[in-house]
């Protein structure tokens, strides 16, 4: 009898659990990454803009694309262009484009720090709608990694090289900074125990950076940090034989 009771529970349990789990439809997940485009009589490039292969240290890659107002009545103004990455930007004129006219967008892509495949998007918003993009311009290509990766880390704390030395804090409990060991000895980085801030700890991932190895500096924050009068907080890195001013990260409170 107990065996049959166990068998019945085993059969019913997945059904009960399924009723408690709310699955997010795939269509909704896709709409976050690929929002629907507003139907209009504006003409933008439909196919991805092919960059080809560009060098990581080759500077900003730039191109121009043409868009047109194929309507018959309404002038249209580009109100904003948002990007899927801070490495991708576009210049545009916020001027009305009359029916039958063409204009150009200048697109800039900074490959530094982004080796590998490129699949980025620009979301173009116009006077036709502020809540839905009128067009999505896709950029595709490949960035050839630099032979010497140290150039992609502009901030140096001795042998520890950082992608940035100042971080914006928006209430998140974990912050990460890309880092690299540019020296000849392994590095184990933590917060400076003598000057440690309450509730702030840090380490690298991997925990020990081998010479030439890249990783992340992980900052963990418990509670609300104690910012100074200017809304800044200094975090001293331990494990580096440097004066405090040369091994300091600055945490800046983001303005609301």
Beta strands, then each sheet from edge to edge (+ up, - down):
strand 1: 42-43
strand 2: 49-55
strand 3: 60-69
strand 4: 78-83
strand 5: 88-91
strand 6: 102-110
strand 7: 116-126
strand 8: 135-144
strand 9: 155-157
strand 10: 160-162
strand 11: 166-169
strand 12: 174-181
strand 13: 190-191
strand 14: 200-205
strand 15: 214-221
strand 16: 232-238
strand 17: 248-253
sheet 1: 1+ 3- 6+ 5-
sheet 2: 2+ 8+ 7- 4+
sheet 3: 9+ 10- 12+ 15- 14+
sheet 4: 11+ 17+ 16- 13+
end
